[in-house]
Amino acid sequence: MVKRLSDMPEVEAMHLRRIECPTYDDTPALPGKPLDQRRVVIISTAGLHKRGDRPFRPGDGSYRIIPAETPANELVMSHISVNFDRTGFQQDLNVAFPIDRLRELVADGTVGAMASVHYSFMGAFPPAAAEPHAAHLAGLLKADGVDAALLVPV
Amino acid sequence: MREHTEAIRPPRALWVTFELGRPLGAPDDPPFQRRVVKAALDLLARTDAPLIADYAEHVPEVTDFTGWACPINLAPTTIDSLAAEIDRLASWYDRARTKLDRTTVGVSGLDMSTAGALVSQALDGELPPAQALKEATDDLRAYYLEAAAAFPDPGSARTRKEWLWSETRLGQSLLALQPKLAASADPQHKILGNLTLIPATERWRLAGK
């Protein structure tokens, strides 16, 4: 879920152009189970976490956990960037973190199941800062039986 | 960002044209959001990676009511203070929180008058640690925008953001704080002042711009 630099204020677009964007070897897209047999996790980069959990800091590549049963009122956002809209999230958390939508898709049988825990990174960090956390998280996802991830940036 | 996605080449990506910060498109529109989630998850069946699929639906621009103004006079006056402004928004904020049964305020752990006092202290020349100030100002902005959404005529999200930056003591305070942070010897203060306090869309308001 992405937008173009040309849609942004020039100051912010220039700032983003200056940040080095790493390239990676292509990851093969493997065939897998049908959607109605998959267990799906949401991984956000909106800097979300439970109220009282550690706010994100500049350069922070770690993640926060959001258990599936977390009440909506417990979720706050501490992303360092001020250059994206937060009023949508204030009005309806699903516009950035579609947990109720995923729950509905599981209920009507479109999706097999939902992970027991979802996750948020902040984004806006050097990729190397997230690498150890992401590797750790991959192991946790396997242990949770997850076989599909919905990555939701802001 | 489309450009970054094209460079990073993830196996599967869904391209949407929605406003940054609203990856599912429209708040309070479950069917719309469900279609976006489904479109993203349906890409799992494709193996012709790396691929970027264009999502067909767009969210139309909200028509602003030109001349929308806050229905109560919250504009700062010479005898007004940030503390008084924060205090008189409290009943609107409470109204919003009751209506939604939810608030996104609460990153800093401070009550709003204490968060405001931190901003005032910084304006008086005593800069608190950058992280504390960042959390306090993020909470204050969420508090103001949630409060304004409960006004009798709340306008649109865009007009409420315009109100915050052009008509409130908080907006004025943050704009006045920016040069002090940018001039600080502390690199974290500089990051806050130059990047993460004032949105790029509002930087034209800074003195000397």
Interface residues (C-beta under 8 A of the other chain):
Chain A: M1 V2 K3 R4 L5 M8 P9 V11 E12 H15 L16 C21 P22 T23 Y24 D26 T27 P28 A29 L30 P31 G32 P34 L35 R38 V40 A46 R51 G52 P55 R57 P58 A72 N73 L75 V76 M77 S78 I80 S81 V82 N83 F84 D85 R86 T87 G88 F89 Q90 Q91 D92 L93 N94 V95 A96 P98 D100 R101 L102 E104 L105 T110 V111 A148 L150 L151 V152 P153 V154
Chain B: M1 R2 E3 H4 T5 A7 I8 R9 P10 P11 R12 A13 L14 W15 V16 T17 F18 E19 L20 G21 R22 P23 L24 G25 A26 P27 D28 P30 Q33 R34 V36 V37 K38 A40 L41 D42 L44 A45 R46 T47 D48 A49 P50 L51 I52 L100 D101 R102 T103 T104 V105 G106 V107 S108 G109 Q131 K134 E135 D138 R141 A142 L145 E146 A149 A157 R160 K161 Q188 I191 L195 T196 L197 I198 P199 A200 T201 R203
